Amino acid sequence: MLDLPVWVWIATMGGIAAVIAFDFYLVARKPHEPSFRESLYWVLFYVGLAVLFGLGVTVFAGPGHGGEFFAGWITEYSLSVDNLFVFVIIMARFAVPREYRQKVLIVGIVLALLLRTVFIALGAQAISRFDWLFYFFGAFLIFTAWKLLKQDETEEADVPENAALRAVKKFLPATTVYHGAALTTRIDGKRVVTPMLIVMVAVGTTDLLFAVDSIPAIFGLTKEPYLVLTANAFALMGLRQLFFLVGGLLDRLVHLSKGLAVVLAFIGFKLIFEAMHHHGVSWAPEIPIVVSLGVIVATLAVTTVWSLHTSRRAARSAVEDAESARRSEEDAPVRDSQP
């Protein structure tokens, strides 16, 4: 177990807050839709920051805890990529102006991080008192994996209106017109909220719905609340730039849900086996974190290559079909003119 002094927690949370505040300052100072190059640099910055943090954990806390952080961070980051599909739908549904999408994402991500912190604290307390919860978490992850495998990938994802979003719409008077990046405005002397506030609540609270499976997944890789929280923070911090970087790539990751299903199922079985081993079942294995990290990385790599190959083949087939249809149309008048 990591026995960290209070100042380490304070310094870590302060550092994360400072990075997010600086990011928010840049977004608020100049609202715009970032270019591919700008998004790439920022994603590399956040990935590098997470890698440096993980190396620091490895040096000061040992390779075991370092491996747990990297496994948790990669898993959370991969699940966050899946969240981007829903964020794209939310942005389209609320018709968010492109120059303000960055602000919507960063505020929504901050809200999601705060809500996840509460979720993680409650989960850590529950696990420390009721270790049988690992059976429940494991079964839940396996069930989630099964649902992902059954999911029709051609079906458009739906965004359910959660309680927080329904409450905002029901109890706060709102306008359907955006007023720049303002969250509220006055109409006929009455203060109303704009769609900007509603879409921020939608992004933040919808992400929490995804945390229902991602938080148990990372607890299956590490029992350290500090590593769970930091892995989530680093996965969420670079999500805004990743949204713009892979926006055009999302449609090509056609098998991502299958890869995530394999990862979640693996972690689910890992949780159940380790709980059984802890309760005296001799044949139940304890899966080392190195094995977990290898399975996660290999699965996501295979899924990505498979998705890109499938997308490339589908695009080539579509071009060939279009070319065949064009030739048929060109040949039709010739055939019709023959006696």
URRA-V912844 format. One line per field, one symbol per residue. psi: psi as a letter, one per 30 degrees, with the letter a starting at -180 (. if undefined). burial: b if it has 9 or more other C-alpha atoms within 8 Angstrom, else e. A space follows every 10 residues. Layout:
psi->???
burial->???
This chain:
psi->kjiklefeee eeeeeeeeee eeeeeeeeei kljkleeeee eeeeeeeeee eeeeeeeeef flfeeeeeee eeeeeeeeee eefeeeeeee eeeghkkefg eeeeeeeeee eeeeeeeeee eeeeeeefei fffeeeeeee eeeeeeeeef kjffkkkkjk jleeeeeeee fkkllgkkib gkfllkjhgk klllfeeeee eeeefeeeef fefeeeefff fkgjeeeeee eeeeeeegee eeefegeffe ffifgeeeee eeeeeeeeee eeeeeeefgg jefkljjlfe eeeeeeeeee eeeeeeeeee eeeeeeeeee eeeeeeeeee feeeeffk.
burial->eeeeeeeebe eeeeebeeeb eeebeebeee bbbeeeeebb ebbeebbeeb beebbbbbbe bbbbbbbbbb bbbbbbbbbb bbbbbbbbbb beeeebeeeb bbbbbbbbbb bbbebbbeeb beebebbeee bebbbebbbb bbbbbbebbe eeeeeeeeee eeeebbbbbe ebbbbeebee ebbbbeeeee bbbbbbbbbb bbbbbbbbeb bebbbbbbbb bbebbebbbe bbbbbbbbbb bbbbbebeeb ebbbbbbbbb bbbbbbbbbb bbbbbbbeee eeebeeeebe ebbebbbebb eebbebbbeb beeeeeeeee eeeeeeeeee eeeeeeeee
